[in-house]
Amino acid sequence: MTEARLPARWTMVWSRPVGWLLDHVLYRTAITGRSNVPKSGPVIFAGNHISFLDGPVMFGAAPRAMHILVKKEMFKGFLGRVLRASGQISIDRSGDRSALQLGKKVLDAGRCVGILPEGTRGSGTAGNISNGVAWLALMSGATVIPVAILGTRIGDEHRDSIPRLRRHLHVSFGAPLNVTRRNGESGRVSMDRAAAEIRAALAGHVQDAVKTTGQSLPGD
């Protein structure tokens, strides 16, 4: 994949089964809310971020294939080759319009994009998110699905830790959200409002998932 081209569809042929194996063989992942995901059309999966495994776990749990925006530092060596071969998109977190433009092209083609809008691993409360997800949603008209990912890091585990095998994980897909620009509203105001709406939806869904599953967030 190059940044000028859409990820090839064949990248999903092998990576989707690998995602399933991660969730259901290496780990024991309970998945809820899959019916909230539209069966067709562009979708942005926006998940909270507590662990290295959040993206792969969300990828394996989703009912539709997605291309995840992954920080460029991960695209090195063997892992970098795997990420490219599985159709993921490299993004510079300091500001990368080209990656967002490619994400928009993916959405315009009716596919799905995954993003962890908190940007860095933390408590996973979605207290703050980047405006990149809002830009994608506004510019593409894609439906946003908030995704709560729990169990990939618990208690006082270090942010760089990998959960032990066969741990129980939880992935919950929340109610769909659509954000649009309002008449007479400037681009900046629209962006800030859309980001606030997405943040509130994701933060609320994460808290609902914590209550429903009994799985707490890590103690950052």
C-alpha positions in Angstrom: 0.0 0.0 0.0 1.2 3.5 -0.8 -0.3 6.6 0.8 -1.7 7.7 -2.6 -3.7 4.5 -3.1 -6.5 2.8 -1.3 -5.5 -0.3 0.6 -6.1 -3.4 -1.6 -9.2 -5.4 -0.6 -7.1 -8.6 -0.5 -5.4 -7.4 2.6 -8.6 -8.3 4.5 -8.6 -11.9 3.2 -5.9 -13.1 5.6 -6.0 -10.5 8.3 -9.6 -10.9 9.3 -9.2 -14.6 10.3 -6.0 -13.6 12.2 -8.0 -11.0 14.1 -10.7 -13.6 14.9 -7.9 -16.0 16.2 -6.5 -13.2 18.4 -9.9 -12.6 20.0 -11.2 -16.1 20.4 -8.1 -18.4 20.6 -5.4 -16.3 22.2 -7.9 -14.4 24.3 -11.5 -14.8 25.4 -13.3 -11.8 24.0 -16.9 -11.1 24.8 -18.4 -8.9 22.0 -21.7 -7.0 22.2 -23.5 -4.4 20.0 -22.4 -5.8 16.6 -26.0 -5.1 15.4 -25.3 -1.4 15.9 -22.8 -1.4 13.0 -24.4 -0.6 9.6 -24.1 -3.5 7.2 -23.0 -1.2 4.3 -21.7 2.3 3.7 -18.8 4.1 5.3 -18.2 3.6 9.1 -15.7 5.0 11.5 -14.9 2.8 14.5 -13.7 5.1 17.3 -12.3 3.1 20.3 -10.8 4.0 23.6 -7.1 3.4 24.1 -5.5 1.6 27.0 -3.1 -1.0 25.5 -1.0 -2.0 22.4 -3.7 -4.6 21.7 -6.7 -2.3 21.4 -6.5 -1.9 17.6 -6.0 -5.6 16.8 -8.7 -6.6 19.3 -11.2 -4.1 17.8 -10.2 -5.2 14.3 -11.0 -8.9 15.2 -14.2 -8.2 16.9 -15.9 -5.9 14.4 -18.5 -7.4 12.0 -16.9 -5.5 9.1 -13.3 -5.2 7.9 -11.6 -1.9 8.7 -8.4 0.0 8.0 -6.9 1.3 11.2 -4.9 4.5 11.5 -1.7 3.4 13.3 1.1 5.6 14.5 4.0 5.7 12.0 6.5 4.5 14.6 4.9 1.0 14.4 5.7 0.7 10.7 9.2 -0.7 11.2 10.7 -4.1 10.6 8.6 -7.2 10.6 5.6 -5.5 12.3 5.7 -2.7 9.8 5.4 -5.3 6.9 2.5 -7.0 8.7 0.7 -3.7 9.1 1.1 -2.7 5.5 0.1 -6.2 4.3 -3.0 -6.1 6.4 -4.1 -2.7 4.9 -3.5 -0.4 7.9 -2.7 3.3 7.5 0.4 5.0 8.8 -0.2 8.3 10.6 2.1 10.9 12.1 0.4 11.9 15.4 2.0 15.3 15.3 -0.2 16.2 12.3 -0.7 14.2 9.2 -3.3 15.5 6.7 -2.2 12.9 4.0 -3.2 10.0 6.3 -6.5 11.7 7.0 -7.1 12.2 3.3 -6.4 8.6 2.6 -8.8 7.7 5.4 -11.4 9.8 3.7 -10.8 8.0 0.4 -11.3 4.7 2.2 -14.6 6.0 3.6 -15.7 7.5 0.3 -15.3 4.0 -1.2 -17.8 2.8 1.3 -15.3 1.0 3.5 -14.5 1.3 7.2 -11.8 3.1 9.1 -10.7 2.4 12.7 -9.2 5.1 14.9 -8.2 5.4 18.6 -8.9 9.1 18.9 -7.3 9.5 22.4 -4.0 9.2 20.5 -2.0 7.6 23.2 -2.5 4.8 25.7 -4.0 6.0 29.0 -6.9 5.4 31.3 -9.3 4.9 28.4 -12.0 7.2 29.7 -12.0 9.2 26.4 -11.7 12.5 28.3 -9.8 14.0 25.5 -9.8 13.1 21.8 -8.1 14.5 18.7 -10.1 16.4 16.1 -9.0 14.0 13.4 -12.0 11.7 13.9 -14.3 14.7 13.7 -12.7 15.8 10.4 -13.1 12.4 9.0 -16.8 12.2 10.1 -17.7 15.6 8.8 -15.8 15.4 5.5 -17.0 11.8 4.6 -20.5 11.7 6.2 -19.6 8.4 7.7 -21.4 6.9 10.6 -19.4 6.9 13.8 -19.5 3.8 16.0 -18.1 4.3 19.6 -16.2 1.2 20.7 -15.5 0.4 24.3 -12.4 -1.9 24.7 -11.9 -3.3 28.2 -9.5 -5.8 29.7 -6.5 -5.3 27.5 -4.8 -3.6 30.4 -6.1 -3.7 34.0 -5.2 -2.5 37.5 -1.7 -1.0 37.7 -0.3 -2.8 34.6 2.3 -0.7 32.7 1.1 1.0 29.5 3.6 -1.1 27.6 2.4 -4.5 29.0 0.7 -7.2 26.9 -2.2 -9.0 28.6 -1.6 -12.6 29.6 -3.1 -15.2 27.2 -6.7 -16.4 27.6 -7.6 -13.3 29.6 -11.2 -12.2 29.3 -11.6 -9.1 27.2 -14.7 -7.1 26.3 -15.5 -5.2 23.1 -18.8 -3.3 22.9 -20.0 -1.4 19.8 -22.2 1.5 20.8 -25.1 3.3 19.2 -24.3 4.9 15.8 -23.7 8.6 15.6 -23.8 11.0 12.7 -22.3 14.5 12.8 -23.0 17.2 10.2 -22.1 20.8 9.7 -24.9 23.2 10.5 -26.0 26.1 8.4 -24.1 29.3 9.1 -21.5 27.4 11.2 -17.8 28.0 10.5 -15.5 25.1 9.8 -13.7 25.4 13.2 -16.9 25.6 15.1 -18.3 22.5 13.3 -15.1 20.6 14.0 -15.0 21.5 17.7 -18.7 20.6 18.1 -18.4 17.3 16.2 -15.3 16.4 18.3 -17.3 17.2 21.5 -20.2 15.1 20.4 -18.0 12.1 19.5 -16.0 12.4 22.7 -19.2 12.5 24.8 -20.6 9.5 22.9 -17.4 7.5 23.3 -16.9 8.4 27.0 -20.5 7.6 27.8 -20.4 4.3 26.1 -17.1 3.3 27.8 -18.7 4.1 31.2 -21.8 2.1 30.3 -19.6 -0.9 29.3 -17.7 -0.7 32.6 -21.0 -0.9 34.5 -22.4 -3.6 32.3 -19.3 -5.9 32.3 -17.9 -5.1 35.7 -14.5 -4.7 34.1 -12.8 -1.6 35.3 -10.4 0.6 33.4 -6.7 0.6 34.4 -5.7 2.8 37.3 -3.7 5.5 35.4 
